[in-house]
Amino acid sequence: QVQLMESGGGLVQPGGSLRLSCVASGFHLAHYGMGWYRQAPGREREGVACISGRDNSTYYHNSVKGRATISRDNGQTTWHLQIDSLKAEDTAVYFCAATIIRIMPIQAACVYDYNMDYWGKGTLVIVPS
């Protein structure tokens, strides 16, 4: 049974940094794409960043390009998202997610949350304005 659990959310001042972690159980990362999504109040869930367990290729949403880094721990079932220079608009519930690697590259799969197979419960990040 696949289970995902996020950690690292909380209140962060504008301009600060956050590092989220997701610990997974029940699967081997090399066969999966892993990602982070977020949902702000009144908005749809959006893909923030994803990484392929097969070749470490990545995807970033335009809103975090240059500010975010997704990484995974080799040999461990853990991946991380770091976002620097935080803005009020980064306030959201952040979810980690995973998908079985199929034909679609992770850069395409990450765009839509319906491409993900497994989800964590989410962790709230608040950046006050």
N, C-alpha and C positions, 0 to 999 in steps of 0.2 A: 504494500500500500504506500503510495507516494504521499509524503507530507512535506509542506514548506512552512517555515516560520521566520518572520522578519524580526529584526531588532534594530535599535539605533535612532528611532524617531524622537521627537520632542520639540521644545521651543529653541529656536536659533535666531540670533540677531541678524538683521540685514548686513550683508557683506561677510558673514561667517561661513563656515563649512559644516557639512554633515556627512556622516558615513553610515550607510545602512548595510546591514548584513542579512543574508538569507541562508539558513541551514536547511538542507534537504535530506530526506531519508527515503529509501525505497527505490533508488535508481542510480545509474552510473552517468556522471556528467558528460562523458565523451559521446553519448548517444542523444544528447539533448541540447536545445537552445535554451538559454536562461535570460531572464529579463526583469526589468522594473517598469511598472506602470504607476500612474497616479491619477487620482480623481479629486478635483477641486469642487467646492460647493457649487451646485448648479451647472456643472460641466460634465461632459462625457469622460470616461476613462481614456487616457492616452498613453501610448508607449513612450517611455522616457529613454531607455537604453536597453540593448540586448547584446548578448555575446554567444557565439557558437562554441559548443563544447568540442566540436570536431576540429576547427581550425582557428579558433579565437578571433574570428572576424567579428566586427562590432557594428552596431547601429546606434545613432543618437538622434533624438528629436532636435529640430532646429533651435528650439527654445533653450536647450542646455549645451549645445555644441560649444566646445572651448571651455566649458565650465564643469563638465561632468566626466567621470571615468568609471567604466564598469570593468570589473576584474573578477577572476575566479581563482580559487586556491587549487593548484595542481595536486591531484591525489586526494583532495578533500571535496566533500559535497557542499561547498560553501561558495557564494559569490557576493560581491559587494558593489555598492554604488556610492561614489563620492561626488558631491556637488559643492563647488566653491562659489564665492561671490553670490551668496543666496539673496534672493529678492522676495518681496511679499507675494509675488505671483507664483512662487514655488510652493506656497502653502497648499497642502493636499494630503490625502491619505495615500500612502505609497504601498504598492503591492509587489511582491516578487512573484514571478511566474516562470513556468517551464513548458517547453513543447518538445515532443519527439521530433528529431530532425528528419524531415522528409525531403521532397524535391525542392520546395520553396526555400531560397536562401534566407538566412535569419534577418537580413536587412529588409526584406519584404514582409516576412512573417510578423515582425515586431510592430508594424504599423497598426495592425488591428488586433484588439484583444481576443477576438474569437479564434485566433490562430493558436492560442495558448491552451494547453491541456490541463495544467495544474496551477493552483493559486494558493498563496498564503492569505491570511486573514486581514493583513494590512497594518500599517503603523502610521500614526499621524505626525506630520511635520508642520509646524507653525512658524512662519517668518513674519513678525509684525511689521506693519507699514509705518 
